[in-house]
Amino acid sequence: MEQYVGLDVSQDLTHICVVDHDGQRIWQGECASTPEAIGEAIKEYAPRAVKIGFESGRLSTWHWHGLNDMGLPAICIDAYHAHGVLKLQMNKTDKNDAHGLAQIMRCGWYKPVKIKSFESHKARALFRTRSNLVVMRTDLVNQIRGTLKTFGIIIKGIAGVHFETRIAEIIEEDKELSAPLQVQLELLRKIKEKIDELDELVLDYAYACQSCRILMSIPGVGPMTAANFVLAVDDAERFEKSKSVGAYFGLTPRRRQSGEMDYNGRISKRGDRVIRHQLYEAANAILTRVKKPSSLQSWGLRIAKRSGLKKARIAVARKLAVIMHQMLQTGELFC
């Protein structure tokens, strides 16, 4: 008899529920949240398991690879979709969530999530670390600006060499502010130094990757955008249609239809926020800074004339994602 397993995973414990083909509960328990402990429990209490489901999360990559390496049919499902089913329960507990996930596996009403390889995640860690350092640099610069505004000192312009020089002058002029400003200035310089080191690694990775070099043939798409897009897509063949990539990165409008009501809202902003931001910036560069004309630029400018530049940037970003996916599939350069 076929068995279906639901796993409600937390950092320390994982609640397990096993149901049969008719939805009757066979066994329910808990174990440590490691692939080895989960695999042993499943082999003991669900030896005929055909589907083992758990929600996407921080530990899902580790668990998916670990369970599949043990020969178990593990499936990671979209947490957003699972939440829509699990919230219908009267009482939300870890045991009930595990039981609900087992029933989802039995009914087949789920959307599997593509789990990337550990090699892909290692490369993504490099880019995410750089992005986090850039955010830290921006926050630190804003803190310095905010501190100085209290005393009527306003520093305008980009936080470059001139900004650091001006802060050093203020430190020399005002001894009372010198202690906190000196600490912040040293941190800022250290963060910028680490960003420069990671920039070299990012460039090395991008230019060594054939797929990244193909995407960099698009005007306005640099090494960072190309590499992040390749790592986010991972396998171009997993998308049946290229137009699905725009929705995958949250660049398509939400739609709500019920009876006579049919509402198209703003973009969903689902998926990777960093990729969405970089596609938006690349679209802005295509519309405002790239001098070499292209059909993509002309199409975006017509939308800007009709609906405004902001909507045009979003439309070009979505279409750019579709084009980039097509280029990954065919291996052709941008024309």
C-alpha positions in Angstrom: 0.0 0.0 0.0 1.3 3.4 -0.9 2.3 5.8 1.9 2.6 9.5 1.9 4.8 11.5 4.4 4.5 15.1 5.5 7.5 16.8 7.3 7.1 20.0 9.3 10.7 21.1 9.7 12.0 23.4 12.4 15.6 24.1 13.5 15.7 21.5 16.2 12.8 19.1 15.7 10.9 17.8 12.7 7.3 16.5 13.1 6.5 13.6 10.8 3.1 12.3 9.7 2.5 9.2 7.6 -0.9 8.6 5.9 -2.1 5.8 3.6 -3.8 6.0 0.2 -7.2 6.7 1.8 -5.8 9.5 4.0 -5.9 7.5 7.2 -3.1 8.4 9.7 -0.7 5.5 10.1 2.0 7.0 12.3 3.0 10.4 13.7 6.0 11.4 15.7 9.1 13.6 15.7 12.8 13.4 15.4 15.9 15.6 15.1 16.0 17.9 12.1 18.8 16.2 10.3 18.5 14.3 7.0 19.9 11.2 8.6 17.5 11.2 11.5 14.5 11.9 9.3 15.6 9.2 6.8 15.9 6.6 9.5 12.4 7.4 10.9 10.8 7.3 7.4 12.5 3.9 6.6 11.2 2.5 9.9 7.6 3.8 9.9 7.0 4.5 6.2 8.9 1.9 4.2 6.6 2.2 1.2 6.6 6.0 1.0 6.1 7.2 -2.5 6.1 11.0 -1.7 7.8 12.8 1.1 6.9 16.5 1.2 8.1 19.5 3.2 7.9 23.3 2.7 10.6 25.4 1.2 12.8 27.2 3.7 16.4 27.7 4.9 17.0 24.0 5.6 15.2 22.7 2.5 18.3 22.4 0.3 20.2 20.4 2.9 17.2 18.1 3.6 16.3 17.6 -0.1 19.8 16.6 -1.1 20.3 14.4 2.0 17.0 12.5 1.6 17.4 12.0 -2.1 21.0 10.8 -1.6 19.4 8.1 0.7 17.1 7.1 -2.1 14.0 8.6 -0.6 11.4 10.4 -2.9 11.7 13.8 -1.2 9.7 16.7 -2.7 10.1 20.4 -1.7 6.9 22.4 -2.2 6.3 26.1 -2.3 5.7 27.4 1.2 3.4 30.1 -0.1 1.1 27.5 -1.7 1.2 25.2 1.3 0.3 28.0 3.6 -3.0 28.5 1.6 -4.0 24.9 2.6 -2.6 24.7 6.1 -4.3 27.9 7.2 -7.7 26.3 6.8 -7.0 24.1 9.9 -8.9 24.8 13.1 -5.7 24.7 15.2 -2.3 25.4 13.7 0.3 23.2 15.4 3.4 21.5 14.1 1.7 18.1 14.3 -1.3 19.4 12.3 1.0 21.0 9.7 2.8 17.7 9.2 -0.5 15.9 8.8 -1.7 18.6 6.3 1.5 18.3 4.3 1.0 14.5 4.1 -2.5 15.0 2.8 -1.2 17.5 0.2 1.2 14.8 -1.0 -1.6 12.3 -1.2 -3.8 14.6 -3.2 -1.0 15.9 -5.5 -2.1 19.5 -5.0 1.2 21.1 -4.7 3.9 22.9 -6.7 7.4 21.4 -6.5 10.3 23.8 -6.0 13.5 23.5 -8.0 16.3 22.7 -5.6 19.7 24.0 -6.8 23.0 22.2 -6.3 25.4 23.0 -3.5 27.9 24.4 -6.1 25.3 26.9 -7.2 24.6 28.0 -3.6 28.3 28.4 -3.0 28.6 30.8 -5.9 25.4 32.6 -4.8 26.9 33.1 -1.4 29.7 35.2 -3.0 27.2 37.5 -4.7 24.9 37.7 -1.7 27.8 38.6 0.6 28.8 41.4 -1.7 25.2 42.7 -1.9 24.9 42.6 1.9 28.2 44.6 2.2 26.8 47.2 -0.2 23.7 47.5 2.0 25.9 47.9 5.1 27.9 50.6 3.3 24.8 52.5 2.4 23.4 52.3 5.9 26.6 53.5 7.4 26.9 56.4 5.1 23.3 57.4 5.9 24.0 57.1 9.7 27.0 59.5 9.3 24.9 62.0 7.3 22.1 61.8 9.9 24.5 62.4 12.7 26.0 65.5 11.1 22.6 67.0 10.1 21.8 67.4 13.8 24.7 69.9 13.9 23.7 71.6 10.7 26.4 69.9 8.6 25.0 68.7 5.4 27.1 66.6 3.0 25.7 66.3 -0.5 26.7 64.1 -3.4 27.8 60.5 -3.7 29.7 58.8 -0.9 33.0 58.5 -2.6 36.5 59.8 -1.9 35.2 63.3 -1.5 32.8 62.1 1.2 35.6 60.4 3.2 37.8 63.5 2.8 35.1 65.7 4.2 34.5 63.4 7.2 38.2 63.5 7.9 38.1 67.3 7.9 35.2 67.4 10.3 37.1 65.0 12.6 40.0 67.4 12.7 37.7 70.4 13.3 35.4 69.0 16.0 37.1 67.0 18.7 33.8 66.1 20.4 32.5 64.4 17.2 35.9 62.9 16.3 35.5 59.7 18.4 32.2 58.3 16.9 33.0 59.7 13.4 36.5 58.1 13.4 35.0 54.7 14.2 32.4 55.0 11.5 34.9 56.2 9.0 37.2 53.3 9.7 34.3 50.8 9.3 33.3 52.5 6.0 36.8 52.2 4.6 37.0 48.5 5.7 33.7 47.7 4.1 34.7 49.3 0.9 37.9 47.4 0.9 36.1 44.1 1.3 33.7 45.1 -1.5 36.6 45.7 -3.8 38.0 42.3 -3.0 34.7 40.6 -3.8 34.3 42.6 -7.0 37.5 40.9 -8.3 36.1 37.5 -7.5 32.7 38.4 -9.1 34.4 39.5 -12.3 36.6 36.3 -12.4 33.4 34.2 -12.0 31.4 36.1 -14.6 34.1 36.1 -17.3 34.9 32.4 -16.7 31.2 31.4 -17.3 30.1 31.0 -20.9 26.5 31.7 -20.1 27.4 35.0 -18.3 29.4 36.1 -21.3 26.5 35.5 -23.6 24.2 37.6 -21.4 26.8 40.4 -21.1 26.4 41.0 -24.9 23.1 42.8 -24.0 23.8 46.6 -23.6 23.2 47.6 -20.0 23.7 44.1 -18.6 27.0 43.8 -16.6 28.8 41.0 -14.9 26.8 41.2 -11.7 23.4 41.1 -13.3 24.4 38.3 -15.8 26.0 36.1 -13.1 23.1 36.6 -10.7 20.6 35.8 -13.4 22.4 32.6 -14.4 22.6 31.4 -10.8 19.0 32.2 -10.1 17.7 30.4 -13.2 20.2 27.5 -12.7 18.6 25.3 -15.4 17.0 27.1 -18.3 15.2 24.0 -19.4 13.0 23.9 -16.2 10.9 26.7 -17.7 8.6 25.5 -20.4 7.9 29.0 -21.6 10.3 31.9 -21.5 7.5 34.3 -20.5 7.2 32.4 -17.2 10.6 33.8 -16.1 9.0 37.3 -15.8 6.4 35.9 -13.3 9.1 33.9 -11.6 11.0 37.1 -10.6 7.8 39.0 -9.7 7.7 41.3 -12.7 4.1 40.5 -13.8 1.0 42.2 -12.4 -1.3 40.6 -9.9 -4.7 39.7 -11.1 -7.9 39.2 -9.1 -11.0 38.0 -11.0 -14.3 37.1 -9.4 -17.6 37.3 -11.3 -17.9 40.8 -12.8 -14.7 42.0 -11.0 -11.5 41.7 -13.0 -8.6 43.7 -11.4 -5.0 44.0 -12.6 -2.8 45.3 -9.8 0.8 46.1 -9.4 3.6 43.6 -10.0 3.6 40.7 -7.6 7.2 41.2 -6.4 7.5 37.5 -5.9 10.8 35.7 -6.2 14.4 37.0 -5.9 14.4 40.7 -4.9 18.0 41.2 -5.9 17.5 39.9 -9.4 14.4 42.0 -9.8 16.3 45.1 -8.7 19.2 44.4 -11.1 16.8 43.7 -14.0 15.1 47.0 -13.3 18.5 48.9 -13.2 19.5 47.2 -16.5 16.2 48.3 -18.0 16.8 51.8 -16.9 20.2 51.8 -18.5 18.8 50.5 -21.8 16.2 53.3 -21.8 18.3 56.2 -20.6 22.0 55.6 -21.1 22.6 53.1 -23.9 23.3 55.0 -27.1 23.2 52.1 -29.5 19.6 51.7 -30.6 17.8 48.4 -30.5 14.2 47.1 -30.9 14.0 46.5 -27.2 14.9 50.2 -26.5 12.5 51.5 -29.1 9.7 49.3 -27.7 10.4 50.6 -24.1 10.5 54.2 -25.3 7.1 53.9 -26.9 5.7 52.6 -23.6 7.4 55.5 -21.7 5.8 58.0 -24.0 2.4 56.4 -23.5 2.4 55.4 -19.8 5.4 56.9 -18.2 9.1 56.0 -17.7 8.5 54.0 -14.5 6.1 51.5 -16.1 8.4 51.4 -19.1 11.3 50.3 -16.9 9.2 47.5 -15.4 8.0 46.3 -18.8 11.5 46.3 -20.3 12.8 44.5 -17.2 10.2 41.8 -17.7 10.9 41.5 -21.4 14.7 41.5 -20.7 14.2 38.5 -18.4 12.4 36.7 -21.2 15.1 37.5 -23.7 17.9 36.5 -21.3 16.2 33.1 -20.8 15.9 32.6 -24.5 19.6 33.4 -24.9 20.5 30.9 -22.3 18.5 28.2 -24.1 19.9 29.0 -27.6 23.4 30.2 -26.7 23.0 33.1 -29.2 24.4 36.6 -28.6 22.1 39.7 -28.3 21.2 41.2 -31.7 
